[in-house]
């Protein structure tokens, strides 16, 4: 008999038994690979019960300060009242209909007002469907088959055209994999070489504007110009940069004019909303008002889900009326300064490093030889967990105030003292569990 689950459902059992149960029912124990057990050391919470602001509580009642909330989707903080209230109001009116809802038009108008390079938008639920639709439109628009993907930006979609470029490509035919070619970030010649090698075949070039390394020597503008000369669609993936780097996206920050762009994550403060935006001549191929061959670009049953779009509208209004992006940069800068000061004082600047913009900080853990080390990453995660912090990165939300950031710096100092000791006497002596692993690997 199926029992009804109440809103305050709390599964019974220890972390170990709950983890075992998760793996019995859910492949990998999570619905997102980045949340899997192989990404975390001992001491990780098995299940999160609730969140508020920059804090979460697990099912054992432990409170933790969390970074990179919702895989960087939660910029305002968990359970942000104006967003929750907007979604709840819309839910009382119904959430999915047989014809477009009025809020779909409103959300489209507000988003496109923020993005002057775009004429049209299609909403969906995750980034993968948006980027895959962009690729399909680019192929239809150009009549070409190849996709050029930036190899330094490893995740664009769970679909075959993208994951086929990683080492975790089981189930993807070689014929499909051969249709995606790769180039390197800040290496325009590597992209030029692809155009020379595959003349007249590259439908689109897709990359993020910036990951951990900033663009150099006009790379982004030169790439944009090269795409225009080659008749290739320029797709900018703004899943992470959108509404975090700049209110109008990284395209505004860097002065770019992409043919197509994709947004998600911060668009709705954790609610499931993504968007494909772009120029009308390309986006219109997915519509009814043209005489070309029809393109089945994107058709999501829940793409116009009204409560999620209400959350997106409320989130965008906060961005428009309050200095959210500025706060992300300021608080990230405070955190960077504190962490780098600690690392320098402990003589660890060559072993523990922060990279990326202040609003999107990640860290690199290195071993005694200076090589990126999963063992030392595991040690740092382990020590921060022991002090009440979930730190897959140091990506802040606006909910991280000065108090939380200063507490984080203290915890980093204590954790890095253990790190320094491990550099001297061996990291294995300090680990309580096997090291974390790359998501993109062929075997477990």
Residue, then its C-alpha position, 0 to 999 in steps of 0.5 A: x500500500x502506498x502511503x501519502x507523504x506529508x510536507x514535513x516528511x523526514x526519513x528515518x535512519x542514519x546517513x549510511x542507511x539513507x545513502x544505501x536506500x538512495x542508491x537502491x531507488x535512484x541511480x547514483x543516489x542523486x538526480x544530478x551527477x554533481x550531487x553524487x556521493x563520489x563528489x563528497x567525502x565522509x561527513x557529507x549529509x545524506x539528505x537535506x531537509x530544508x534551507x533558508x538563506x545561505x544555510x541548510x539543515x540535513x535530516x539529522x538536524x545539522x546546520x551548515x552554511x552552503x556555497x554554490x547553492x542549487x548548483x549555482x542557481x540560488x542567487x538570492x538565498x533559499x526560500x527567498x520570500x518574494x519569490x516563494x510568495x509569487x510562485x504560491x500566488x500563481x499556483x492558486x490560479x493553476x500551473x499548466x493549461x492547454x493554451x499559453x498562459x498570460x504569464x508566458x507573454x509577460x515573462x518573455x517581455x521582461x526577459x527580452x527587455x533585459x537582453x537587447x541582442x535577442x528578439x525571441x525566447x523559448x522557455x524550458x526547464x533545464x539548460x540541456x534542453x535549451x542548448x540542444x535546441x540552439x544546436x538544432x536551430x543552428x543546424x537547420x539555419x545553416x544546413x550544416x552538421x558539425x558543432x564546434x564546442x569549447x573543450x575547456x567548458x565541459x558541460x553544455x548538455x546531457x545530450x549526445x552532441x555534448x556528452x559524447x566529447x567527454x570520457x563518459x560517452x557510453x551509449x553514444x554511437x561514434x557516428x554521433x560523436x564525430x559530429x562534434x569537434x572541439x577547440x580551446x578557450x583563448x586559442x583562436x587558432x584552434x578554432x580557425x584550424x577547425x574551419x580549415x579542416x571542415x570547410x562549410x560544415x560547422x553549423x555553430x560554435x558554442x562556449x561560455x563567455x568565461x569560466x575560471x580564466x578571463x578572455x585574452x587578446x580580444x578572444x571573444x570578439x575575434x571568435x564572434x567575428x570569425x563565426x560571422x565570416x564563416x556563416x556559423x551561428x555563435x551560441x553563448x551559454x549563459x547558464x552560469x554567467x547570466x544574472x551573476x556576472x551582469x544583469x544583462x548577462x556576460x554578453x553585456x559585460x563583454x560587449x558581445x552580440x550572440x546569435x543565440x544564447x541560453x540562460x537558466x540557473x539564476x533566472x528563477x532563484x532555484x525554480x526550474x526555468x531555462x531560456x533559449x533566446x536569440x535573433x528572430x531570423x534563427x529563432x523564427x524557424x521554430x515558429x509558424x510564420x515562415x515558408x522554410x522547412x519546419x524545425x521541431x526545436x523545443x516542445x516542453x510540456x512544462x516549459x510554460x509552467x506558470x508558478x516557475x515563470x512567476x518565480x522567474x519574474x519575481x527574481x528578475x524584478x529583484x535584480x532590476x530594483x536591487x543591487x544583487x549582482x553588485x552584492x555578489x561581486x562585493x561579497x565574493x571579493x571579501x571572501x577571496x581576500x580573506x581566503x587568499x590572505x590565510x593561504x599566504x600566511x600559511x605558505x600555501x598560496x602555491x597549493x590552494x588557489x582561488x580562480x574565477x570572478x569574485x561572483x563565481x569563485x572556485x578553488x584548486x587544491x594541489x599536492x606537494x608537487x603542485x599538481x591538481x589533487x583529488x586527494x587534497x580536494x577531498x581533505x579540504x571538503x572533509x575539514x570544512x564539513x567538520x566545521x559546518x560548511x558545504x563548499x564544493x566551490x566558493x560561489x556566493x549568494x546574496x544571502x551570504x552576509x559579512x558574518x557568514x563570510x568571516x566565519x568561512x574564512x576562519x574555517x578555511x584557516x583551520x582547514x588549511x592548517x590540516x592541509x599544510x600538515x598533510x603536505x608534510x606527512x602525506x594526505x592519506x593519513x588525514x583522509x577519512x574516506x576515499x578521494x572524490x572523483x571526476x564526474x566524467x570518467x569511463x568506469x566507477 
